[in-house]
Amino acid sequence: MDRNAMAQLRLDRRLIKRRGWISGEALERELEQLPDVSHKAAPQDESGAPRPAAEPEPSERAGQG
């Protein structure tokens, strides 16, 4: 397996809990380096359930087939 593929697998959720896969310190360091993507989170209503996505405007639907 090449180095790039191994780097992508280091933080795989299924593999993190394997004994000897990654140390706790290395995991913390890797998680701190991840980008902040909180702006991509779906808005929630008051009950905590995600709100459904808004319907696209008719002008936005016109280009779709």
Backbone as ProteinMPNN parsed JSONL, in Angstrom:
{"seq_chain_A": "MDRNAMAQLRLDRRLIKRRGWISGEALERELEQLPDVSHKAAPQDESGAPRPAAEPEPSERAGQG", "coords_chain_A": {"N_chain_A": [[0.851, -1.178, 0.0], [0.577, 2.224, -0.781], [2.07, 5.262, 0.539], [0.314, 7.472, 0.591], [-2.236, 6.312, 0.581], [-2.176, 4.975, 3.032], [-2.029, 7.164, 4.754], [-4.55, 8.249, 4.439], [-6.067, 6.252, 5.576], [-5.388, 6.306, 8.251], [-7.084, 7.767, 9.971], [-9.451, 6.443, 9.746], [-12.604, 5.584, 10.879], [-13.277, 2.974, 11.489], [-10.882, 1.756, 11.977], [-9.463, 3.101, 13.942], [-9.862, 2.198, 16.582], [-8.439, -0.127, 16.712], [-5.954, -2.01, 18.317], [-2.767, -0.67, 18.635], [-2.878, 0.66, 16.183], [-2.939, 3.502, 15.98], [-1.465, 5.907, 18.066], [-2.67, 7.531, 21.067], [-1.745, 10.155, 21.344], [-0.919, 10.761, 18.745], [-3.355, 10.564, 17.436], [-4.816, 12.683, 18.612], [-3.255, 14.819, 17.683], [-3.621, 14.59, 14.901], [-6.407, 15.005, 14.727], [-6.602, 17.653, 15.59], [-5.547, 18.958, 13.426], [-7.424, 18.793, 11.46], [-9.645, 20.457, 9.174], [-11.989, 23.129, 9.975], [-15.286, 22.539, 9.514], [-17.749, 23.391, 10.279], [-19.555, 25.148, 9.185], [-20.894, 23.722, 7.316], [-22.791, 22.246, 8.557], [-26.126, 21.085, 9.064], [-28.899, 23.199, 9.704], [-30.781, 23.217, 12.802], [-34.027, 22.668, 14.271], [-35.939, 23.878, 17.132], [-36.362, 21.591, 18.67], [-34.168, 20.069, 18.241], [-34.072, 18.472, 16.065], [-33.047, 18.028, 12.668], [-33.807, 20.556, 10.276], [-35.859, 20.347, 7.361], [-34.521, 20.657, 4.054], [-34.774, 23.694, 2.209], [-37.114, 24.293, -0.43], [-36.045, 24.566, -3.807], [-35.925, 27.608, -5.683], [-38.242, 28.421, -8.364], [-36.823, 29.384, -10.606], [-34.331, 28.23, -10.237], [-34.906, 25.56, -10.569], [-35.505, 25.402, -13.221], [-33.278, 24.929, -14.843], [-32.715, 22.302, -14.431], [-33.166, 18.906, -15.49]], "CA_chain_A": [[0.0, 0.0, 0.0], [1.42, 3.405, -0.843], [2.048, 6.15, 1.704], [-0.876, 8.321, 0.52], [-3.379, 5.496, 0.994], [-2.047, 4.739, 4.472], [-2.345, 8.413, 5.439], [-5.999, 8.391, 4.419], [-6.651, 5.241, 6.452], [-5.019, 6.502, 9.66], [-8.206, 8.279, 10.741], [-10.662, 5.7, 9.427], [-13.332, 5.302, 12.126], [-13.3, 1.531, 11.743], [-9.55, 1.279, 12.31], [-8.887, 3.845, 15.057], [-9.936, 1.445, 17.835], [-7.542, -1.286, 16.674], [-4.789, -1.893, 19.177], [-1.518, -0.418, 17.934], [-3.057, 1.33, 14.89], [-2.505, 4.887, 16.137], [-1.372, 6.254, 19.486], [-3.581, 8.586, 21.495], [-1.139, 11.46, 21.054], [-0.959, 10.955, 17.29], [-4.751, 10.789, 17.079], [-5.144, 14.061, 18.996], [-2.541, 15.722, 16.773], [-4.293, 14.516, 13.599], [-7.732, 15.615, 14.836], [-6.425, 19.105, 15.683], [-5.17, 19.471, 12.108], [-8.551, 18.742, 10.527], [-10.248, 21.777, 8.948], [-13.288, 23.398, 10.585], [-16.345, 22.491, 8.505], [-19.009, 23.596, 10.998], [-20.476, 25.901, 8.334], [-21.616, 22.766, 6.485], [-23.778, 21.545, 9.383], [-27.527, 21.407, 8.773], [-29.545, 23.909, 10.813], [-31.726, 22.408, 13.551], [-35.117, 23.405, 14.874], [-35.836, 23.978, 18.584], [-36.367, 20.267, 19.288], [-32.899, 19.428, 17.962], [-34.171, 17.706, 14.819], [-32.654, 18.84, 11.505], [-34.887, 21.102, 9.45], [-35.761, 19.92, 5.953], [-33.934, 21.64, 3.145], [-35.758, 24.552, 1.548], [-37.384, 24.001, -1.845], [-35.369, 25.515, -4.691], [-36.762, 28.571, -6.388], [-38.59, 27.953, -9.72], [-35.777, 29.725, -11.564], [-33.242, 27.277, -10.039], [-35.349, 24.271, -11.072], [-35.67, 25.448, -14.681], [-32.096, 24.387, -15.497], [-32.605, 20.867, -14.199], [-33.998, 18.167, -16.412]], "C_chain_A": [[0.896, 1.241, 0.0], [1.181, 4.331, 0.35], [0.785, 7.015, 1.744], [-2.116, 7.553, 0.997], [-3.344, 5.239, 2.492], [-2.399, 5.992, 5.259], [-3.856, 8.623, 5.492], [-6.673, 7.413, 5.376], [-6.365, 5.479, 7.927], [-6.197, 6.944, 10.508], [-9.52, 7.582, 10.41], [-11.335, 5.27, 10.732], [-13.308, 3.825, 12.486], [-11.958, 1.023, 12.245], [-8.954, 1.944, 13.548], [-8.854, 3.018, 16.335], [-9.068, 0.185, 17.828], [-6.319, -1.027, 17.537], [-3.54, -1.692, 18.333], [-1.663, 0.313, 16.609], [-2.544, 2.755, 14.931], [-2.492, 5.209, 17.625], [-2.348, 7.389, 19.808], [-3.057, 9.973, 21.166], [-1.199, 11.765, 19.554], [-2.381, 11.235, 16.824], [-5.171, 12.22, 17.422], [-4.51, 15.063, 18.044], [-3.227, 15.757, 15.404], [-5.651, 15.21, 13.646], [-7.651, 17.136, 14.937], [-6.125, 19.725, 14.328], [-6.317, 19.444, 11.105], [-9.17, 20.132, 10.362], [-11.604, 21.9, 9.642], [-14.339, 23.448, 9.474], [-17.716, 22.681, 9.156], [-20.017, 24.379, 10.161], [-21.297, 24.977, 7.434], [-22.712, 22.035, 7.259], [-25.187, 22.013, 9.036], [-28.125, 22.15, 9.965], [-30.571, 23.002, 11.487], [-32.843, 23.282, 14.087], [-34.967, 23.351, 16.396], [-35.793, 22.616, 19.266], [-35.046, 19.536, 19.073], [-32.907, 18.61, 16.688], [-33.745, 18.592, 13.651], [-33.872, 19.322, 10.732], [-34.746, 20.593, 8.031], [-35.188, 21.049, 5.104], [-35.044, 22.424, 2.46], [-35.92, 24.125, 0.092], [-36.643, 25.01, -2.713], [-36.377, 26.432, -5.378], [-37.085, 28.042, -7.782], [-37.494, 28.256, -10.743], [-34.588, 28.768, -11.436], [-33.599, 25.907, -10.593], [-35.406, 24.238, -12.591], [-34.482, 24.82, -15.406], [-31.948, 22.893, -15.325], [-33.549, 20.119, -15.093], [-34.55, 16.913, -15.908]], "O_chain_A": [[1.887, 1.279, 0.73], [0.197, 4.183, 1.075], [0.244, 7.263, 2.821], [-2.941, 8.095, 1.733], [-4.383, 5.283, 3.151], [-3.006, 5.898, 6.326], [-4.379, 9.124, 6.488], [-7.732, 7.713, 5.926], [-7.042, 4.903, 8.779], [-6.303, 6.535, 11.664], [-10.59, 8.081, 10.759], [-10.697, 4.66, 11.59], [-13.319, 3.471, 13.664], [-11.896, -0.032, 12.876], [-8.027, 1.399, 14.147], [-7.9, 3.127, 17.104], [-8.976, -0.5, 18.846], [-5.726, 0.051, 17.488], [-3.285, -2.466, 17.411], [-0.652, 0.572, 15.955], [-1.807, 3.183, 14.043], [-3.405, 4.826, 18.357], [-2.791, 8.112, 18.915], [-3.812, 10.857, 20.764], [-1.495, 12.89, 19.151], [-2.594, 12.047, 15.924], [-5.809, 12.892, 16.612], [-5.145, 16.038, 17.643], [-3.395, 16.826, 14.817], [-6.012, 15.925, 12.711], [-8.527, 17.837, 14.43], [-6.42, 20.899, 14.106], [-6.201, 20.008, 10.017], [-9.211, 20.902, 11.321], [-12.284, 20.9, 9.87], [-14.277, 24.308, 8.596], [-18.724, 22.19, 8.647], [-21.22, 24.283, 10.406], [-22.291, 25.409, 6.851], [-23.482, 21.28, 6.666], [-25.411, 23.19, 8.751], [-27.886, 21.773, 11.112], [-31.159, 22.132, 10.846], [-32.655, 24.474, 14.33], [-33.97, 22.832, 16.897], [-35.229, 22.503, 20.354], [-34.828, 18.481, 19.669], [-31.865, 18.105, 16.269], [-34.049, 19.785, 13.642], [-34.844, 18.587, 10.559], [-33.629, 20.422, 7.544], [-35.355, 22.231, 5.407], [-36.113, 21.888, 2.169], [-34.972, 23.653, -0.536], [-36.617, 26.197, -2.386], [-37.526, 26.06, -5.613], [-36.291, 27.286, -8.343], [-37.267, 27.46, -11.654], [-33.9, 28.517, -12.425], [-32.722, 25.166, -11.038], [-35.359, 23.163, -13.188], [-34.656, 24.236, -16.475], [-31.134, 22.272, -16.009], [-34.621, 20.623, -15.43], [-35.27, 16.222, -16.628]]}, "name": "protein", "num_of_chains": 1, "seq": "MDRNAMAQLRLDRRLIKRRGWISGEALERELEQLPDVSHKAAPQDESGAPRPAAEPEPSERAGQG"}
